[in-house]
Amino acid sequence: MRRVVITGLGMVSPLACGVEDTWQRLLASQSGAGPIQGFETSDLACKIAMQVPRGDGSNATFNPDQWMDPKDQRKVDDYILYGVAAATQALADANWKPQTDEDRERTGVLIGSGIGGLGGIAETAITLHEKGPRRVSPFFISGRLINLVSGYVSIMHGLKGPNHAVVTACSTGAHAIGDAARLIALGDADFMVAGGAESAINRIGIAGFAACKALSTNFNDRPKQASRPYDRDRDGFVMGDGAGCVVLETYEGAKARGAKIYAEVIGYGLSGDAYHITAPDPTGNGALRSMRAAVKRAGITPQDIDYINAHGTSTPLGDEAELTAVHGLLGTADGTNALSMSSTKSAIGHLLGAAGAVEAIFCALAIRDQIVPPTLNLDNPSVTTSIDLVPHKARKREVEFVLSNSFGFGGTNASLILKAVA
Amino acid sequence: MSDVAERVKKIVIEHLGVDADKVTDDANFIEDLGADSLDTVELVMAFEEEFGVEIPDDAAESIVTVGDAVRFLDKATAAS
């Protein structure tokens, strides 16, 4: 199998539009949380979220016009817009602009989403009910399908290789990067734009996640304190919008064209809980098997891992199940003290289908800058652990091997392992 | 320019994202204004909404230029 490396990064997050601005704000312990803007929340149990900061593009705000023609913006839900922006950034960062037929045909796209155009589906259902089928837009379907992020990116950049999409709830972004890396490793493509995009912060999305008791509801008056993974007062996740995309290519190809290499994708593991539709297996068994599969594929030992970007959504059950799994992975061998593990969802919220991609990007940057991002609001850990959970502040340390976990509804688990490339 | 023509022009500019000076009477939605078949479906829908009329499919197929739309809607709104 061919070696696969990450050579381009792109991101739209609740902290900023752009990778570097998001990363710097994350390292400065900033939070993207606030009261929900844009729709009525008085009757919703959760009134807070981490929304993408919109503006004219200055101060790292997200200006849709910089990424998509206004006439096309009207046809799509925001997850497509965010995904296109992140993919465009990643291709520019990788300095990869395929021009020949061969290059275009060897470059594919694999960008997923957890739930796609939820907002547009809700709005159109109302239109259908109130005005009838003749008022349903011809762009209703194409602007809500999950694989249309990959579709738009392919069309806008002329990428004619494999065109694919992953849908595995909150594991989507990690599965997308893992699967795309395999397409390259196996020779189906030489370059892949991979990641996830989400825009589920709308009335129906908040109502739905609140109904299944997944969201934080105790911090409506203190939004920036609501996402607090591992803390004893955590009471659910805070929803985030955005997208993350990477450009993957072969190690040999990247070296040959002189591309900058952020990290190598050396491990990818997948598993299923076979336990419950929304709750994680409290023993963490599914998570453990996912991590073990990734470690085995990477050909390393668990003790080699310097940093884990946790799934850590700030739900009462999930955080401790993951910690249990990580302890199980490490076993009783010494070395536990050397591991740092943080949840960046404390700062950007839970981006659902985009989470795994955004967090893989943070892992690549942790390797580049030799620093691990913090877990905000971790005032009183609910369990004692010898693992460094990086409370409150980022920490400089050696970072060579990094593991990123993503777990989704339905009991779907994915783990990625990245390695520094000398 | 008639009121109908002004309103048609505004819709075309908004939906197709084209400059106002390109939206002439004989401008063809697909050939001159960059629309695709889905755009034309949406345009007809927007005309129906704006003018409160129904444009049957066979009539919609004959509306290929800005002028076609203005003439159809002039007639349809006068009749109602």
Interface residues (C-beta under 8 A of the other chain):
Chain A: D69 P70 K71 R74 R134 R135 S137 P138 F139 S142
Chain B: H15 L16 G17 L38 V41 E42 M45 E48 E49 E54
